Amino acid sequence: PVLQQELFLPCSISAASWQVSGLAEQLEEQLFHLYGLHNELIQERLQELAEVMERVGQAEAELQQVCRTVEAAYRDLCL
């Protein structure tokens, strides 16, 4: 069986295997942590972008109203 074969491995190979496994686990945890941080940052930036786009839309609507008002005033002056 496989378990019996593992018992005959030299201690250095078994220890190295455990060390590599531990390092791989630490790396995986760090990657998940970094992904989480970057994901939060991206979400914050997307929220900020949505807010800016909303303000741009409001400014655009205000400018259109100003243009209509100027247009109406110009027509009144020309008549």
DRENDOTI-683330 format. One record per residue: residue in three letters; y, x, z of N, C-alpha, C, O in turn. Coordinates in Angstrom, 2 decimals, always signed. Layout:
// residues N
{'ALA', {Y, X, Z}, {Y, X, Z}, {Y, X, Z}, {Y, X, Z}}
...
This chain:
// residues 79
{'PRO', {-1.20, +0.82, +0.00}, {+0.00, +0.00, +0.00}, {+1.26, +0.86, +0.00}, {+1.23, +2.04, +0.36}}
{'VAL', {+2.33, +0.27, -0.39}, {+3.60, +0.97, -0.51}, {+4.06, +1.48, +0.85}, {+4.55, +2.60, +0.94}}
{'LEU', {+3.93, +0.69, +1.88}, {+4.39, +1.09, +3.21}, {+3.69, +2.35, +3.69}, {+4.31, +3.21, +4.31}}
{'GLN', {+2.40, +2.46, +3.41}, {+1.67, +3.65, +3.83}, {+2.15, +4.89, +3.08}, {+2.21, +5.97, +3.65}}
{'GLN', {+2.49, +4.73, +1.82}, {+2.98, +5.87, +1.04}, {+4.33, +6.34, +1.57}, {+4.60, +7.54, +1.60}}
{'GLU', {+5.18, +5.41, +1.99}, {+6.49, +5.78, +2.51}, {+6.37, +6.58, +3.80}, {+7.23, +7.41, +4.09}}
{'LEU', {+5.33, +6.34, +4.57}, {+5.15, +7.06, +5.81}, {+4.89, +8.54, +5.57}, {+5.16, +9.36, +6.45}}
{'PHE', {+4.38, +8.89, +4.41}, {+4.05, +10.28, +4.10}, {+5.22, +11.04, +3.48}, {+5.11, +12.25, +3.24}}
{'LEU', {+6.34, +10.37, +3.22}, {+7.49, +11.06, +2.65}, {+8.07, +12.02, +3.67}, {+8.06, +11.73, +4.87}}
{'PRO', {+8.56, +13.14, +3.21}, {+9.22, +14.07, +4.14}, {+10.43, +13.39, +4.78}, {+11.05, +12.52, +4.18}}
{'CYS', {+10.73, +13.79, +5.98}, {+11.84, +13.19, +6.73}, {+13.17, +13.34, +6.00}, {+14.01, +12.45, +6.06}}
{'SER', {+13.36, +14.46, +5.31}, {+14.64, +14.70, +4.63}, {+14.87, +13.69, +3.51}, {+15.99, +13.25, +3.30}}
{'ILE', {+13.81, +13.33, +2.79}, {+13.96, +12.35, +1.71}, {+14.25, +10.98, +2.30}, {+15.11, +10.26, +1.80}}
{'SER', {+13.54, +10.63, +3.34}, {+13.75, +9.34, +3.98}, {+15.15, +9.26, +4.56}, {+15.83, +8.24, +4.42}}
{'ALA', {+15.60, +10.31, +5.21}, {+16.94, +10.34, +5.80}, {+18.00, +10.27, +4.71}, {+19.00, +9.57, +4.85}}
{'ALA', {+17.77, +10.99, +3.61}, {+18.72, +10.96, +2.49}, {+18.79, +9.57, +1.89}, {+19.86, +9.09, +1.53}}
{'SER', {+17.65, +8.93, +1.79}, {+17.61, +7.57, +1.26}, {+18.42, +6.62, +2.14}, {+19.18, +5.80, +1.64}}
{'TRP', {+18.25, +6.75, +3.45}, {+19.01, +5.92, +4.37}, {+20.51, +6.22, +4.27}, {+21.34, +5.32, +4.34}}
{'GLN', {+20.84, +7.49, +4.11}, {+22.24, +7.89, +4.02}, {+22.87, +7.32, +2.74}, {+23.98, +6.79, +2.78}}
{'VAL', {+22.15, +7.42, +1.62}, {+22.66, +6.88, +0.36}, {+22.81, +5.37, +0.47}, {+23.81, +4.81, +0.00}}
{'SER', {+21.84, +4.73, +1.07}, {+21.91, +3.28, +1.25}, {+23.12, +2.90, +2.10}, {+23.83, +1.94, +1.78}}
{'GLY', {+23.36, +3.64, +3.16}, {+24.51, +3.38, +4.02}, {+25.83, +3.59, +3.30}, {+26.76, +2.80, +3.44}}
{'LEU', {+25.90, +4.67, +2.53}, {+27.12, +4.94, +1.76}, {+27.36, +3.87, +0.71}, {+28.50, +3.46, +0.49}}
{'ALA', {+26.29, +3.42, +0.06}, {+26.43, +2.37, -0.94}, {+26.94, +1.08, -0.29}, {+27.77, +0.38, -0.87}}
{'GLU', {+26.44, +0.79, +0.89}, {+26.89, -0.41, +1.60}, {+28.37, -0.29, +1.98}, {+29.12, -1.26, +1.86}}
{'GLN', {+28.78, +0.89, +2.45}, {+30.20, +1.10, +2.80}, {+31.08, +0.96, +1.57}, {+32.15, +0.35, +1.63}}
{'LEU', {+30.64, +1.51, +0.46}, {+31.40, +1.42, -0.78}, {+31.54, -0.04, -1.21}, {+32.62, -0.47, -1.62}}
{'GLU', {+30.46, -0.77, -1.12}, {+30.49, -2.19, -1.49}, {+31.48, -2.95, -0.60}, {+32.25, -3.78, -1.10}}
{'GLU', {+31.46, -2.68, +0.70}, {+32.39, -3.35, +1.62}, {+33.83, -3.00, +1.29}, {+34.71, -3.87, +1.32}}
{'GLN', {+34.09, -1.74, +0.97}, {+35.45, -1.31, +0.62}, {+35.92, -1.98, -0.67}, {+37.07, -2.39, -0.78}}
{'LEU', {+35.02, -2.09, -1.64}, {+35.37, -2.74, -2.91}, {+35.70, -4.21, -2.69}, {+36.66, -4.72, -3.27}}
{'PHE', {+34.91, -4.89, -1.87}, {+35.20, -6.29, -1.58}, {+36.54, -6.43, -0.86}, {+37.31, -7.35, -1.14}}
{'HIS', {+36.82, -5.51, +0.05}, {+38.10, -5.53, +0.77}, {+39.26, -5.34, -0.21}, {+40.24, -6.09, -0.17}}
{'LEU', {+39.15, -4.34, -1.08}, {+40.20, -4.10, -2.07}, {+40.37, -5.28, -3.01}, {+41.49, -5.67, -3.34}}
{'TYR', {+39.26, -5.85, -3.44}, {+39.32, -7.02, -4.32}, {+40.07, -8.15, -3.61}, {+40.90, -8.83, -4.21}}
{'GLY', {+39.76, -8.34, -2.33}, {+40.44, -9.39, -1.57}, {+41.93, -9.15, -1.48}, {+42.72, -10.08, -1.65}}
{'LEU', {+42.33, -7.90, -1.22}, {+43.76, -7.58, -1.14}, {+44.45, -7.81, -2.48}, {+45.53, -8.41, -2.53}}
{'HIS', {+43.84, -7.35, -3.54}, {+44.44, -7.52, -4.86}, {+44.47, -8.99, -5.26}, {+45.43, -9.44, -5.88}}
{'ASN', {+43.44, -9.72, -4.91}, {+43.40, -11.13, -5.22}, {+44.53, -11.87, -4.51}, {+45.19, -12.72, -5.11}}
{'GLU', {+44.76, -11.55, -3.24}, {+45.86, -12.16, -2.49}, {+47.20, -11.83, -3.15}, {+48.05, -12.70, -3.30}}
{'LEU', {+47.39, -10.57, -3.53}, {+48.63, -10.15, -4.16}, {+48.85, -10.89, -5.48}, {+49.96, -11.34, -5.77}}
{'ILE', {+47.80, -11.01, -6.26}, {+47.90, -11.72, -7.54}, {+48.26, -13.18, -7.30}, {+49.10, -13.73, -8.01}}
{'GLN', {+47.64, -13.81, -6.30}, {+47.94, -15.21, -6.00}, {+49.40, -15.37, -5.57}, {+50.06, -16.33, -5.98}}
{'GLU', {+49.90, -14.44, -4.76}, {+51.31, -14.50, -4.34}, {+52.24, -14.38, -5.54}, {+53.21, -15.12, -5.66}}
{'ARG', {+51.92, -13.43, -6.43}, {+52.77, -13.22, -7.60}, {+52.74, -14.44, -8.53}, {+53.76, -14.82, -9.09}}
{'LEU', {+51.57, -15.06, -8.68}, {+51.48, -16.26, -9.51}, {+52.29, -17.40, -8.90}, {+52.93, -18.16, -9.63}}
{'GLN', {+52.27, -17.52, -7.59}, {+53.07, -18.55, -6.92}, {+54.56, -18.29, -7.15}, {+55.32, -19.21, -7.44}}
{'GLU', {+54.98, -17.02, -7.03}, {+56.37, -16.67, -7.28}, {+56.76, -16.98, -8.72}, {+57.85, -17.49, -8.98}}
{'LEU', {+55.87, -16.67, -9.65}, {+56.14, -16.95, -11.06}, {+56.31, -18.45, -11.29}, {+57.20, -18.87, -12.03}}
{'ALA', {+55.45, -19.25, -10.67}, {+55.56, -20.70, -10.82}, {+56.90, -21.20, -10.30}, {+57.52, -22.07, -10.91}}
{'GLU', {+57.35, -20.65, -9.18}, {+58.64, -21.04, -8.62}, {+59.78, -20.64, -9.54}, {+60.72, -21.42, -9.74}}
{'VAL', {+59.72, -19.45, -10.10}, {+60.76, -18.99, -11.02}, {+60.78, -19.87, -12.27}, {+61.85, -20.25, -12.75}}
{'MET', {+59.60, -20.18, -12.79}, {+59.54, -21.02, -13.99}, {+60.11, -22.41, -13.71}, {+60.74, -23.00, -14.59}}
{'GLU', {+59.91, -22.92, -12.52}, {+60.48, -24.22, -12.16}, {+62.01, -24.14, -12.15}, {+62.68, -25.04, -12.65}}
{'ARG', {+62.54, -23.06, -11.57}, {+64.01, -22.89, -11.55}, {+64.56, -22.73, -12.97}, {+65.63, -23.24, -13.28}}
{'VAL', {+63.83, -22.02, -13.83}, {+64.26, -21.85, -15.22}, {+64.30, -23.22, -15.91}, {+65.24, -23.51, -16.65}}
{'GLY', {+63.30, -24.04, -15.65}, {+63.28, -25.38, -16.24}, {+64.46, -26.21, -15.78}, {+65.06, -26.94, -16.56}}
{'GLN', {+64.80, -26.10, -14.50}, {+65.96, -26.83, -13.97}, {+67.25, -26.33, -14.61}, {+68.11, -27.12, -14.97}}
{'ALA', {+67.38, -25.02, -14.75}, {+68.58, -24.45, -15.37}, {+68.68, -24.89, -16.83}, {+69.77, -25.19, -17.32}}
{'GLU', {+67.55, -24.94, -17.51}, {+67.54, -25.39, -18.91}, {+68.01, -26.84, -19.01}, {+68.80, -27.18, -19.89}}
{'ALA', {+67.54, -27.68, -18.10}, {+67.96, -29.09, -18.11}, {+69.46, -29.20, -17.85}, {+70.14, -30.01, -18.48}}
{'GLU', {+69.97, -28.41, -16.92}, {+71.41, -28.42, -16.62}, {+72.22, -27.96, -17.83}, {+73.25, -28.55, -18.14}}
{'LEU', {+71.75, -26.92, -18.51}, {+72.46, -26.43, -19.70}, {+72.46, -27.47, -20.82}, {+73.45, -27.62, -21.53}}
{'GLN', {+71.36, -28.17, -20.97}, {+71.32, -29.22, -22.00}, {+72.32, -30.32, -21.68}, {+72.98, -30.85, -22.57}}
{'GLN', {+72.45, -30.66, -20.39}, {+73.42, -31.67, -19.99}, {+74.85, -31.18, -20.26}, {+75.69, -31.95, -20.73}}
{'VAL', {+75.12, -29.91, -19.97}, {+76.45, -29.33, -20.24}, {+76.73, -29.38, -21.74}, {+77.84, -29.74, -22.15}}
{'CYS', {+75.75, -29.03, -22.55}, {+75.94, -29.06, -24.01}, {+76.26, -30.47, -24.49}, {+77.15, -30.65, -25.32}}
{'ARG', {+75.55, -31.47, -23.96}, {+75.83, -32.85, -24.36}, {+77.24, -33.27, -23.94}, {+77.92, -33.97, -24.67}}
{'THR', {+77.66, -32.83, -22.76}, {+79.00, -33.17, -22.27}, {+80.07, -32.51, -23.14}, {+81.05, -33.15, -23.51}}
{'VAL', {+79.88, -31.23, -23.48}, {+80.83, -30.51, -24.34}, {+80.86, -31.15, -25.72}, {+81.93, -31.31, -26.32}}
{'GLU', {+79.70, -31.52, -26.22}, {+79.61, -32.17, -27.53}, {+80.40, -33.48, -27.52}, {+81.16, -33.76, -28.45}}
{'ALA', {+80.22, -34.27, -26.47}, {+80.93, -35.56, -26.37}, {+82.43, -35.32, -26.26}, {+83.22, -36.04, -26.89}}
{'ALA', {+82.84, -34.34, -25.47}, {+84.27, -34.05, -25.33}, {+84.85, -33.59, -26.66}, {+85.97, -33.98, -27.01}}
{'TYR', {+84.13, -32.78, -27.41}, {+84.60, -32.29, -28.70}, {+84.76, -33.46, -29.68}, {+85.75, -33.52, -30.42}}
{'ARG', {+83.79, -34.38, -29.68}, {+83.89, -35.55, -30.56}, {+85.11, -36.39, -30.20}, {+85.83, -36.87, -31.08}}
{'ASP', {+85.35, -36.57, -28.90}, {+86.51, -37.35, -28.47}, {+87.82, -36.69, -28.90}, {+88.77, -37.39, -29.27}}
{'LEU', {+87.88, -35.36, -28.86}, {+89.10, -34.65, -29.25}, {+89.33, -34.72, -30.75}, {+90.47, -34.75, -31.21}}
{'CYS', {+88.27, -34.75, -31.51}, {+88.39, -34.74, -32.97}, {+88.70, -36.12, -33.53}, {+89.13, -36.22, -34.68}}
{'LEU', {+88.51, -37.17, -32.77}, {+88.78, -38.51, -33.29}, {+90.21, -38.82, -33.24}, {+90.61, -39.91, -33.64}}
